[in-house]
C-alpha cells in the first residue's frame, strides 16, 4: 500500500507531449497515471509550501483543469482531486472511445511526517476490510457520486494508485452495484491474500491454490452462502463492470492478482469451474473471521478485470510499485480480459 512517491520520472509521458489519441488504450492509461501523479504532487506542493507549483503540468498538458481538491479531514492532506476537461467540444466526440469530461484521481501513501500516520491507518483499514468506514473514503465516494449524477457515468473516469487504487476500486464497486459502470484505472492495488505467487514451483503453486479453493468453497457452501439462483447476487451484478487493473509481478503488494485470475481459468480447464466460482467470491480471512455473513465481498475480490502485467524486469520494490511505470513507453506488457462466468 505504501507508495514511495518521492521517486518518480519528472519528465512524465514525453511521448505524449506533442499529441495523443483518446482511442489509443496506452495513451488513455498514460493520461490516467499522469493525473494520479498530479495528485501526489499537489500534496507535495502543499507540504513544501511551494511558491512555484510543480503539479499543474501533469494535468494541463492533457487539457485538464483542476476542478476540486479532495482533502482528508483528519490531517488536511490532499488525497484526491477532480480534474475537468477544458475543451468539452463535440470535436472530441467524433470517434469512440470518448475522452472523459471528469477524472476523479486518488494518490497512495506518502511516507512523510505530515501524512504518514493517517495514510498508514488507511492501509490497515484495507487489510481489515474496513476502508468503507473511513472519512477519506466517504469524501471520495461523495465526489465520485456527485460527479456521475451531474454528467453521467460515460463521462467520468476513476483512477488511483496503491492505497488510492483501493479507494478507487471500492468507489467503482459501489457505483457498479448501483448500475453505474465507470471507466476505472487501478494501478498496483493491494490484494490481501496469502502470497502464493512467490512460490517458484508451478506444480506446488497450483496445488496450493486448488486446496485453497476447495477450503473456501467448502466453508461457504456449509454456511449456505452460495446460491444457485444468482440473478441478484451482488458478485454477479459486479461482474458487468470491467476495471483496468495494472500489476507488476515484482511488487508483492499487487502481484497476487496475477495468480488470482490465472487460477480461475485453470480451474475451468480442469473441469472444476463451479467450485472456483464459489471460492472466488470469498477470502480465507472473511471466512475464518465470520464476516462471511455480510452482504458485500472483501474489497480486493474482483469478478472481472482487464489486467495488464508489466513483464519488464524491475530494479527494486520502489520501481515495481511506482506509478511512473504506467506512463512510460519502454516497458513490455501483457494484457488480458478476465471475465466472471
VOZAGU-859520 format. One record per residue (C-alpha): residue in three letters; x, y, z. Coordinates in pm, 1 decimal. Example, Ala and Ser with C-alpha at 12.3 -4.5 7.8 and 13.67 -1.06 7.14 Angstrom:
<zavexs>
<zavex rest="ALA" u="1230.0" v="-450.0" w="780.0"/>
<zavex rest="SER" u="1367.0" v="-106.0" w="714.0"/>
</zavexs>
This chain:
<zavexs>
<zavex rest="UNK" u="0.0" v="0.0" w="0.0"/>
<zavex rest="UNK" u="292.2" v="232.0" w="56.2"/>
<zavex rest="UNK" u="394.6" v="449.1" w="-233.4"/>
<zavex rest="UNK" u="738.8" v="598.2" w="-217.1"/>
<zavex rest="UNK" u="618.6" v="898.1" w="-411.6"/>
<zavex rest="UNK" u="948.0" v="1087.3" w="-396.4"/>
<zavex rest="UNK" u="1087.3" v="850.5" w="-661.3"/>
<zavex rest="UNK" u="933.1" v="933.5" w="-996.0"/>
<zavex rest="UNK" u="1008.9" v="1025.3" w="-1352.5"/>
<zavex rest="UNK" u="982.5" v="1404.9" w="-1355.2"/>
<zavex rest="UNK" u="960.6" v="1414.1" w="-1731.9"/>
<zavex rest="UNK" u="632.5" v="1225.4" w="-1741.7"/>
<zavex rest="UNK" u="498.7" v="1068.9" w="-2062.9"/>
<zavex rest="UNK" u="724.1" v="1257.5" w="-2305.6"/>
<zavex rest="UNK" u="586.4" v="1050.3" w="-2593.6"/>
<zavex rest="UNK" u="254.3" v="1232.2" w="-2548.5"/>
<zavex rest="UNK" u="388.1" v="1588.1" w="-2532.5"/>
<zavex rest="UNK" u="309.7" v="1671.7" w="-2895.0"/>
<zavex rest="UNK" u="-7.2" v="1470.8" w="-2947.7"/>
<zavex rest="UNK" u="-216.6" v="1190.8" w="-2803.3"/>
<zavex rest="UNK" u="-503.9" v="980.9" w="-2924.8"/>
<zavex rest="UNK" u="-800.3" v="913.7" w="-2698.1"/>
<zavex rest="UNK" u="-869.3" v="595.6" w="-2896.5"/>
<zavex rest="UNK" u="-529.0" v="455.5" w="-2801.9"/>
<zavex rest="UNK" u="-558.1" v="244.5" w="-2484.0"/>
<zavex rest="UNK" u="-192.3" v="305.4" w="-2391.7"/>
<zavex rest="UNK" u="-243.4" v="681.2" w="-2420.8"/>
<zavex rest="UNK" u="-554.3" v="663.5" w="-2204.4"/>
<zavex rest="UNK" u="-363.2" v="465.6" w="-1941.9"/>
<zavex rest="UNK" u="-69.3" v="709.8" w="-1952.1"/>
<zavex rest="UNK" u="-302.8" v="1005.1" w="-1903.8"/>
<zavex rest="UNK" u="-482.4" v="838.2" w="-1610.7"/>
<zavex rest="UNK" u="-146.9" v="759.9" w="-1445.5"/>
<zavex rest="UNK" u="-27.9" v="1118.1" w="-1501.6"/>
<zavex rest="UNK" u="-338.1" v="1259.7" w="-1333.2"/>
<zavex rest="UNK" u="-276.8" v="1033.5" w="-1032.1"/>
<zavex rest="UNK" u="80.9" v="1163.2" w="-1025.2"/>
<zavex rest="UNK" u="-67.1" v="1511.3" w="-1029.1"/>
<zavex rest="UNK" u="-244.9" v="1432.2" w="-701.3"/>
<zavex rest="UNK" u="82.6" v="1316.2" w="-544.4"/>
<zavex rest="UNK" u="243.3" v="1643.2" w="-647.9"/>
<zavex rest="UNK" u="-49.7" v="1852.1" w="-525.3"/>
<zavex rest="UNK" u="15.9" v="1712.4" w="-179.3"/>
<zavex rest="UNK" u="390.7" v="1757.9" w="-222.0"/>
<zavex rest="UNK" u="337.0" v="2124.4" w="-313.5"/>
<zavex rest="UNK" u="110.4" v="2168.3" w="-11.6"/>
<zavex rest="UNK" u="363.3" v="2018.0" w="228.8"/>
<zavex rest="UNK" u="650.5" v="2223.6" w="95.5"/>
<zavex rest="UNK" u="452.2" v="2543.8" w="68.3"/>
<zavex rest="UNK" u="596.7" v="2577.3" w="-279.8"/>
<zavex rest="UNK" u="561.9" v="2914.9" w="-445.8"/>
<zavex rest="UNK" u="636.3" v="2750.7" w="-777.9"/>
<zavex rest="UNK" u="385.0" v="2469.4" w="-817.3"/>
<zavex rest="UNK" u="516.3" v="2153.3" w="-986.3"/>
<zavex rest="UNK" u="181.0" v="1973.0" w="-1003.6"/>
<zavex rest="UNK" u="-22.8" v="2161.5" w="-1271.6"/>
<zavex rest="UNK" u="174.3" v="2046.9" w="-1581.4"/>
<zavex rest="UNK" u="70.8" v="1690.2" w="-1505.2"/>
<zavex rest="UNK" u="-287.9" v="1764.6" w="-1598.8"/>
<zavex rest="UNK" u="-260.9" v="2082.2" w="-1808.0"/>
<zavex rest="UNK" u="-60.9" v="1907.1" w="-2081.5"/>
<zavex rest="UNK" u="-368.0" v="1689.5" w="-2141.5"/>
<zavex rest="UNK" u="-609.5" v="1986.0" w="-2147.4"/>
<zavex rest="UNK" u="-748.1" v="1929.0" w="-1798.6"/>
<zavex rest="UNK" u="-802.6" v="2186.0" w="-1527.5"/>
<zavex rest="UNK" u="-821.5" v="2130.1" w="-1154.3"/>
<zavex rest="UNK" u="-1188.1" v="2138.5" w="-1057.9"/>
<zavex rest="UNK" u="-1157.8" v="2045.8" w="-690.7"/>
<zavex rest="UNK" u="-904.4" v="1912.0" w="-441.6"/>
<zavex rest="UNK" u="-1021.3" v="1635.8" w="-205.4"/>
<zavex rest="UNK" u="-898.2" v="1696.8" w="148.8"/>
<zavex rest="UNK" u="-867.2" v="1443.3" w="429.6"/>
<zavex rest="UNK" u="-1048.7" v="1592.4" w="728.2"/>
<zavex rest="UNK" u="-809.6" v="1420.2" w="972.5"/>
<zavex rest="UNK" u="-473.4" v="1562.2" w="860.4"/>
<zavex rest="UNK" u="-589.7" v="1816.4" w="598.5"/>
<zavex rest="UNK" u="-376.9" v="1643.4" w="334.4"/>
<zavex rest="UNK" u="-470.2" v="1635.0" w="-33.1"/>
<zavex rest="UNK" u="-554.1" v="1273.9" w="-114.0"/>
<zavex rest="UNK" u="-751.9" v="1317.5" w="-433.7"/>
<zavex rest="UNK" u="-864.4" v="1558.8" w="-699.9"/>
<zavex rest="UNK" u="-1134.7" v="1608.6" w="-960.1"/>
<zavex rest="UNK" u="-995.5" v="1707.5" w="-1299.3"/>
<zavex rest="UNK" u="-1219.5" v="1860.5" w="-1564.0"/>
<zavex rest="UNK" u="-1152.5" v="1854.4" w="-1936.7"/>
<zavex rest="UNK" u="-1116.3" v="2215.1" w="-2054.4"/>
<zavex rest="UNK" u="-1244.1" v="2168.1" w="-2404.6"/>
<zavex rest="UNK" u="-1561.7" v="1959.8" w="-2390.2"/>
<zavex rest="UNK" u="-1622.3" v="2031.3" w="-2757.3"/>
<zavex rest="UNK" u="-1807.7" v="1795.9" w="-2994.7"/>
<zavex rest="UNK" u="-1487.8" v="1752.9" w="-3196.3"/>
<zavex rest="UNK" u="-1361.9" v="1529.6" w="-2915.4"/>
<zavex rest="UNK" u="-1661.4" v="1303.7" w="-2950.3"/>
<zavex rest="UNK" u="-1646.5" v="1220.4" w="-3318.7"/>
<zavex rest="UNK" u="-1488.4" v="882.5" w="-3251.3"/>
<zavex rest="UNK" u="-1511.1" v="621.4" w="-2980.3"/>
<zavex rest="UNK" u="-1386.5" v="568.4" w="-2713.6"/>
<zavex rest="UNK" u="-1450.6" v="917.8" w="-2586.4"/>
<zavex rest="UNK" u="-1235.3" v="1127.7" w="-2353.7"/>
<zavex rest="UNK" u="-1376.6" v="1178.9" w="-2005.1"/>
<zavex rest="UNK" u="-1535.2" v="1506.3" w="-1900.5"/>
<zavex rest="UNK" u="-1407.1" v="1445.5" w="-1548.3"/>
<zavex rest="UNK" u="-1143.0" v="1225.4" w="-1385.1"/>
<zavex rest="UNK" u="-1150.7" v="1160.7" w="-1010.5"/>
<zavex rest="UNK" u="-799.0" v="1051.7" w="-907.0"/>
<zavex rest="UNK" u="-652.1" v="931.6" w="-576.9"/>
<zavex rest="UNK" u="-293.0" v="909.6" w="-457.4"/>
<zavex rest="UNK" u="-136.8" v="637.6" w="-245.5"/>
<zavex rest="UNK" u="65.3" v="659.1" w="73.8"/>
<zavex rest="UNK" u="324.4" v="934.0" w="114.2"/>
<zavex rest="UNK" u="579.5" v="847.8" w="380.6"/>
<zavex rest="UNK" u="632.7" v="1198.0" w="513.2"/>
<zavex rest="UNK" u="568.1" v="1306.8" w="869.1"/>
<zavex rest="UNK" u="252.3" v="1505.7" w="795.8"/>
<zavex rest="UNK" u="77.9" v="1226.5" w="605.3"/>
<zavex rest="UNK" u="239.3" v="900.1" w="717.6"/>
<zavex rest="UNK" u="19.2" v="836.8" w="1021.3"/>
<zavex rest="UNK" u="-321.1" v="875.5" w="857.1"/>
<zavex rest="UNK" u="-211.0" v="705.7" w="535.7"/>
<zavex rest="UNK" u="-88.5" v="401.8" w="728.1"/>
<zavex rest="UNK" u="-413.8" v="389.9" w="925.7"/>
<zavex rest="UNK" u="-597.4" v="372.9" w="594.9"/>
<zavex rest="UNK" u="-366.1" v="92.2" w="485.9"/>
<zavex rest="UNK" u="-465.7" v="-103.0" w="796.1"/>
<zavex rest="UNK" u="-831.9" v="-45.0" w="714.0"/>
<zavex rest="UNK" u="-763.6" v="-201.2" w="374.4"/>
<zavex rest="UNK" u="-612.5" v="-505.4" w="543.2"/>
<zavex rest="UNK" u="-910.5" v="-546.1" w="776.3"/>
<zavex rest="UNK" u="-1160.6" v="-457.8" w="501.9"/>
<zavex rest="UNK" u="-1297.7" v="-153.1" w="682.5"/>
<zavex rest="UNK" u="-1191.5" v="114.5" w="433.6"/>
<zavex rest="UNK" u="-1556.2" v="197.5" w="364.3"/>
<zavex rest="UNK" u="-1591.2" v="321.9" w="722.5"/>
<zavex rest="UNK" u="-1320.7" v="588.4" w="684.8"/>
<zavex rest="UNK" u="-1394.0" v="958.3" w="641.0"/>
<zavex rest="UNK" u="-1147.5" v="968.5" w="349.9"/>
<zavex rest="UNK" u="-1344.4" v="711.9" w="157.0"/>
<zavex rest="UNK" u="-1674.6" v="882.6" w="234.9"/>
<zavex rest="UNK" u="-1534.2" v="1208.1" w="94.5"/>
<zavex rest="UNK" u="-1401.9" v="1022.3" w="-210.3"/>
<zavex rest="UNK" u="-1725.1" v="840.3" w="-281.8"/>
<zavex rest="UNK" u="-1933.0" v="1154.2" w="-241.9"/>
<zavex rest="UNK" u="-1711.2" v="1323.6" w="-500.9"/>
<zavex rest="UNK" u="-1749.4" v="1033.3" w="-743.4"/>
<zavex rest="UNK" u="-2123.8" v="1002.8" w="-689.9"/>
<zavex rest="UNK" u="-2192.2" v="1374.6" w="-729.8"/>
<zavex rest="UNK" u="-1980.9" v="1394.2" w="-1045.1"/>
<zavex rest="UNK" u="-2154.2" v="1094.5" w="-1202.3"/>
<zavex rest="UNK" u="-2502.7" v="1219.9" w="-1120.3"/>
<zavex rest="UNK" u="-2409.3" v="1556.6" w="-1273.4"/>
<zavex rest="UNK" u="-2272.4" v="1436.8" w="-1610.6"/>
<zavex rest="UNK" u="-2346.3" v="1063.0" w="-1632.9"/>
<zavex rest="UNK" u="-2122.2" v="756.0" w="-1591.3"/>
<zavex rest="UNK" u="-1994.7" v="758.3" w="-1950.4"/>
<zavex rest="UNK" u="-1825.1" v="1093.9" w="-1888.0"/>
<zavex rest="UNK" u="-1635.7" v="1005.1" w="-1567.6"/>
<zavex rest="UNK" u="-1316.1" v="812.1" w="-1502.5"/>
<zavex rest="UNK" u="-1188.5" v="699.5" w="-1165.0"/>
<zavex rest="UNK" u="-817.5" v="630.6" w="-1111.8"/>
<zavex rest="UNK" u="-589.1" v="552.8" w="-821.1"/>
<zavex rest="UNK" u="-252.2" v="411.0" w="-724.7"/>
<zavex rest="UNK" u="-177.1" v="175.9" w="-433.6"/>
<zavex rest="UNK" u="-389.1" v="294.0" w="-138.7"/>
<zavex rest="UNK" u="-559.3" v="528.0" w="-383.8"/>
<zavex rest="UNK" u="-635.3" v="228.3" w="-604.7"/>
<zavex rest="UNK" u="-815.4" v="68.0" w="-310.0"/>
<zavex rest="UNK" u="-1026.5" v="381.4" w="-273.1"/>
<zavex rest="UNK" u="-1093.8" v="388.5" w="-648.3"/>
<zavex rest="UNK" u="-1179.0" v="17.2" w="-650.1"/>
<zavex rest="UNK" u="-1425.1" v="47.8" w="-363.2"/>
<zavex rest="UNK" u="-1585.6" v="352.8" w="-520.7"/>
<zavex rest="UNK" u="-1609.1" v="173.2" w="-854.7"/>
<zavex rest="UNK" u="-1762.1" v="-134.0" w="-691.7"/>
<zavex rest="UNK" u="-2026.7" v="67.6" w="-512.8"/>
<zavex rest="UNK" u="-2113.2" v="257.2" w="-829.3"/>
<zavex rest="UNK" u="-2133.1" v="-68.2" w="-1028.7"/>
<zavex rest="UNK" u="-2375.9" v="-213.7" w="-777.3"/>
<zavex rest="UNK" u="-2590.8" v="93.6" w="-841.2"/>
<zavex rest="UNK" u="-2569.9" v="11.0" w="-1214.2"/>
<zavex rest="UNK" u="-2319.5" v="287.2" w="-1288.8"/>
<zavex rest="UNK" u="-2018.8" v="130.6" w="-1458.3"/>
<zavex rest="UNK" u="-1726.6" v="371.4" w="-1462.0"/>
<zavex rest="UNK" u="-1405.8" v="350.7" w="-1662.2"/>
<zavex rest="UNK" u="-1164.4" v="276.0" w="-1378.9"/>
<zavex rest="UNK" u="-783.6" v="259.8" w="-1368.4"/>
<zavex rest="UNK" u="-634.0" v="65.3" w="-1077.1"/>
<zavex rest="UNK" u="-254.9" v="95.2" w="-1054.9"/>
<zavex rest="UNK" u="-79.3" v="-150.1" w="-818.1"/>
<zavex rest="UNK" u="-386.5" v="-208.4" w="-597.3"/>
<zavex rest="UNK" u="-325.7" v="-403.3" w="-275.7"/>
<zavex rest="UNK" u="-458.1" v="-757.6" w="-260.5"/>
<zavex rest="UNK" u="-497.8" v="-904.1" w="86.4"/>
<zavex rest="UNK" u="-423.2" v="-1268.7" w="26.0"/>
<zavex rest="UNK" u="-177.0" v="-1545.4" w="103.5"/>
<zavex rest="UNK" u="126.4" v="-1467.3" w="-120.3"/>
<zavex rest="UNK" u="110.5" v="-1788.3" w="-322.0"/>
<zavex rest="UNK" u="258.0" v="-1614.3" w="-624.2"/>
<zavex rest="UNK" u="605.3" v="-1613.9" w="-464.9"/>
<zavex rest="UNK" u="621.3" v="-1996.6" w="-483.5"/>
<zavex rest="UNK" u="862.1" v="-2085.7" w="-764.0"/>
<zavex rest="UNK" u="747.4" v="-2444.4" w="-820.6"/>
<zavex rest="UNK" u="448.4" v="-2418.0" w="-1056.7"/>
<zavex rest="UNK" u="305.2" v="-2758.4" w="-962.0"/>
<zavex rest="UNK" u="320.6" v="-2677.5" w="-592.1"/>
<zavex rest="UNK" u="176.6" v="-2331.5" w="-652.8"/>
<zavex rest="UNK" u="-116.0" v="-2475.3" w="-846.9"/>
<zavex rest="UNK" u="-174.3" v="-2737.3" w="-577.4"/>
<zavex rest="UNK" u="-182.6" v="-2474.7" w="-303.6"/>
<zavex rest="UNK" u="-435.7" v="-2269.6" w="-498.3"/>
<zavex rest="UNK" u="-659.4" v="-2570.1" w="-563.7"/>
<zavex rest="UNK" u="-650.4" v="-2662.1" w="-194.7"/>
<zavex rest="UNK" u="-741.0" v="-2304.4" w="-101.9"/>
<zavex rest="UNK" u="-1033.1" v="-2305.4" w="-343.2"/>
<zavex rest="UNK" u="-1163.9" v="-2633.0" w="-204.0"/>
<zavex rest="UNK" u="-1144.3" v="-2499.1" w="151.8"/>
<zavex rest="UNK" u="-1319.0" v="-2172.0" w="66.4"/>
<zavex rest="UNK" u="-1589.6" v="-2339.3" w="-140.1"/>
<zavex rest="UNK" u="-1648.7" v="-2597.8" w="130.9"/>
<zavex rest="UNK" u="-1683.6" v="-2344.5" w="411.1"/>
<zavex rest="UNK" u="-1900.2" v="-2114.1" w="201.3"/>
<zavex rest="UNK" u="-2129.7" v="-2399.1" w="99.2"/>
<zavex rest="UNK" u="-2158.3" v="-2523.9" w="457.4"/>
<zavex rest="UNK" u="-2251.6" v="-2173.9" w="567.5"/>
<zavex rest="UNK" u="-2522.2" v="-2162.1" w="298.1"/>
<zavex rest="UNK" u="-2363.0" v="-1859.5" w="135.3"/>
<zavex rest="UNK" u="-2375.3" v="-1992.4" w="-219.7"/>
<zavex rest="UNK" u="-2698.4" v="-1978.5" w="-415.2"/>
<zavex rest="UNK" u="-2768.0" v="-2146.2" w="-743.4"/>
<zavex rest="UNK" u="-3004.4" v="-1865.1" w="-832.1"/>
<zavex rest="UNK" u="-2758.5" v="-1577.3" w="-873.7"/>
<zavex rest="UNK" u="-2989.7" v="-1336.9" w="-1052.2"/>
<zavex rest="UNK" u="-2944.3" v="-1057.4" w="-799.5"/>
<zavex rest="UNK" u="-2620.5" v="-1182.0" w="-647.4"/>
<zavex rest="UNK" u="-2400.7" v="-870.3" w="-588.2"/>
<zavex rest="UNK" u="-2095.4" v="-1052.2" w="-724.5"/>
<zavex rest="UNK" u="-2278.6" v="-1128.4" w="-1049.5"/>
<zavex rest="UNK" u="-2403.9" v="-770.1" w="-1076.9"/>
<zavex rest="UNK" u="-2048.9" v="-650.5" w="-1014.3"/>
<zavex rest="UNK" u="-1914.1" v="-874.5" w="-1291.1"/>
<zavex rest="UNK" u="-2064.1" v="-640.2" w="-1550.4"/>
<zavex rest="UNK" u="-1805.5" v="-377.0" w="-1450.1"/>
<zavex rest="UNK" u="-1461.9" v="-414.8" w="-1611.5"/>
<zavex rest="UNK" u="-1193.8" v="-206.4" w="-1439.5"/>
<zavex rest="UNK" u="-845.8" v="-175.0" w="-1589.0"/>
<zavex rest="UNK" u="-603.8" v="-342.9" w="-1349.7"/>
<zavex rest="UNK" u="-226.6" v="-280.2" w="-1365.1"/>
<zavex rest="UNK" u="13.4" v="-501.1" w="-1171.6"/>
<zavex rest="UNK" u="382.8" v="-584.6" w="-1156.2"/>
<zavex rest="UNK" u="493.3" v="-940.7" w="-1066.5"/>
<zavex rest="UNK" u="785.8" v="-797.0" w="-867.3"/>
<zavex rest="UNK" u="551.7" v="-594.3" w="-646.9"/>
<zavex rest="UNK" u="432.2" v="-810.7" w="-354.5"/>
<zavex rest="UNK" u="153.9" v="-565.4" w="-280.2"/>
<zavex rest="UNK" u="-36.1" v="-638.8" w="-601.5"/>
<zavex rest="UNK" u="132.0" v="-942.6" w="-763.7"/>
<zavex rest="UNK" u="-116.5" v="-1193.6" w="-624.4"/>
<zavex rest="UNK" u="-378.6" v="-1062.7" w="-866.3"/>
<zavex rest="UNK" u="-187.7" v="-1245.0" w="-1140.1"/>
<zavex rest="UNK" u="-240.8" v="-1581.8" w="-975.9"/>
<zavex rest="UNK" u="-593.7" v="-1489.7" w="-865.5"/>
<zavex rest="UNK" u="-713.1" v="-1454.6" w="-1225.0"/>
<zavex rest="UNK" u="-495.8" v="-1720.7" w="-1387.1"/>
<zavex rest="UNK" u="-609.4" v="-1977.2" w="-1129.2"/>
<zavex rest="UNK" u="-973.5" v="-1919.1" w="-1218.9"/>
<zavex rest="UNK" u="-901.2" v="-2009.5" w="-1580.2"/>
<zavex rest="UNK" u="-706.9" v="-2320.6" w="-1481.4"/>
<zavex rest="UNK" u="-992.9" v="-2440.8" w="-1262.7"/>
<zavex rest="UNK" u="-1226.0" v="-2409.5" w="-1563.9"/>
<zavex rest="UNK" u="-977.7" v="-2601.9" w="-1778.4"/>
<zavex rest="UNK" u="-962.5" v="-2898.5" w="-1540.1"/>
<zavex rest="UNK" u="-1340.1" v="-2913.5" w="-1507.5"/>
<zavex rest="UNK" u="-1393.7" v="-2773.8" w="-1157.8"/>
<zavex rest="UNK" u="-1500.8" v="-2424.9" w="-1254.7"/>
<zavex rest="UNK" u="-1813.5" v="-2442.6" w="-1040.0"/>
<zavex rest="UNK" u="-1602.5" v="-2486.2" w="-727.1"/>
<zavex rest="UNK" u="-1391.5" v="-2186.3" w="-819.7"/>
<zavex rest="UNK" u="-1699.2" v="-1975.4" w="-893.7"/>
<zavex rest="UNK" u="-1797.6" v="-2029.6" w="-530.7"/>
<zavex rest="UNK" u="-1446.1" v="-1981.7" w="-392.7"/>
<zavex rest="UNK" u="-1354.1" v="-1670.0" w="-590.8"/>
<zavex rest="UNK" u="-1611.8" v="-1453.7" w="-415.0"/>
<zavex rest="UNK" u="-1465.4" v="-1523.8" w="-71.0"/>
<zavex rest="UNK" u="-1133.5" v="-1476.3" w="101.8"/>
<zavex rest="UNK" u="-991.0" v="-1702.0" w="369.8"/>
<zavex rest="UNK" u="-987.8" v="-1403.6" w="605.2"/>
<zavex rest="UNK" u="-1358.7" v="-1333.8" w="567.5"/>
<zavex rest="UNK" u="-1442.6" v="-1699.9" w="613.0"/>
<zavex rest="UNK" u="-1245.5" v="-1751.6" w="933.3"/>
<zavex rest="UNK" u="-1338.1" v="-1412.6" w="1081.5"/>
<zavex rest="UNK" u="-1709.0" v="-1463.9" w="1042.3"/>
<zavex rest="UNK" u="-1763.3" v="-1173.5" w="801.1"/>
<zavex rest="UNK" u="-1890.4" v="-1427.2" w="550.1"/>
<zavex rest="UNK" u="-2236.1" v="-1328.7" w="660.2"/>
<zavex rest="UNK" u="-2201.4" v="-977.8" w="524.3"/>
<zavex rest="UNK" u="-2373.7" v="-871.1" w="206.1"/>
<zavex rest="UNK" u="-2053.5" v="-742.0" w="42.8"/>
<zavex rest="UNK" u="-1745.4" v="-933.3" w="-62.9"/>
<zavex rest="UNK" u="-1392.2" v="-839.7" w="53.4"/>
<zavex rest="UNK" u="-1255.2" v="-528.1" w="-114.4"/>
<zavex rest="UNK" u="-983.8" v="-691.7" w="-322.4"/>
<zavex rest="UNK" u="-1205.0" v="-954.7" w="-489.1"/>
<zavex rest="UNK" u="-1288.1" v="-864.8" w="-848.2"/>
<zavex rest="UNK" u="-1518.7" v="-1072.7" w="-1069.1"/>
<zavex rest="UNK" u="-1397.9" v="-915.3" w="-1393.1"/>
<zavex rest="UNK" u="-1094.5" v="-711.8" w="-1494.8"/>
<zavex rest="UNK" u="-881.9" v="-621.5" w="-1792.6"/>
<zavex rest="UNK" u="-541.0" v="-691.1" w="-1640.0"/>
<zavex rest="UNK" u="-212.2" v="-555.5" w="-1769.2"/>
<zavex rest="UNK" u="110.7" v="-701.8" w="-1630.2"/>
<zavex rest="UNK" u="444.3" v="-522.3" w="-1657.8"/>
<zavex rest="UNK" u="674.9" v="-809.0" w="-1754.6"/>
<zavex rest="UNK" u="989.4" v="-596.6" w="-1781.3"/>
<zavex rest="UNK" u="1244.7" v="-653.4" w="-1500.1"/>
<zavex rest="UNK" u="1219.5" v="-406.7" w="-1211.6"/>
<zavex rest="UNK" u="1529.5" v="-281.1" w="-1034.0"/>
<zavex rest="UNK" u="1375.3" v="-278.5" w="-688.3"/>
<zavex rest="UNK" u="1046.7" v="-258.7" w="-499.3"/>
<zavex rest="UNK" u="1014.1" v="116.8" w="-547.6"/>
<zavex rest="UNK" u="1023.5" v="76.7" w="-925.7"/>
<zavex rest="UNK" u="796.1" v="-228.0" w="-924.1"/>
<zavex rest="UNK" u="537.6" v="-45.9" w="-714.3"/>
<zavex rest="UNK" u="579.9" v="301.0" w="-862.7"/>
<zavex rest="UNK" u="318.9" v="487.4" w="-1065.8"/>
<zavex rest="UNK" u="570.9" v="604.4" w="-1325.7"/>
<zavex rest="UNK" u="596.3" v="263.1" w="-1496.9"/>
<zavex rest="UNK" u="241.3" v="301.4" w="-1626.1"/>
<zavex rest="UNK" u="306.0" v="606.0" w="-1842.8"/>
<zavex rest="UNK" u="649.0" v="508.6" w="-1977.0"/>
<zavex rest="UNK" u="666.1" v="352.5" w="-2322.0"/>
<zavex rest="UNK" u="982.2" v="140.0" w="-2297.6"/>
<zavex rest="UNK" u="834.5" v="-138.8" w="-2086.1"/>
<zavex rest="UNK" u="682.7" v="-464.8" w="-2206.5"/>
<zavex rest="UNK" u="328.0" v="-552.1" w="-2106.1"/>
<zavex rest="UNK" u="88.2" v="-839.2" w="-2134.9"/>
<zavex rest="UNK" u="-285.1" v="-769.0" w="-2123.5"/>
<zavex rest="UNK" u="-582.6" v="-1000.0" w="-2095.6"/>
<zavex rest="UNK" u="-951.5" v="-977.0" w="-2015.9"/>
<zavex rest="UNK" u="-1071.8" v="-1198.8" w="-1730.9"/>
<zavex rest="UNK" u="-1447.5" v="-1228.0" w="-1702.1"/>
<zavex rest="UNK" u="-1653.9" v="-1396.2" w="-1432.1"/>
<zavex rest="UNK" u="-1877.8" v="-1662.1" w="-1587.4"/>
</zavexs>
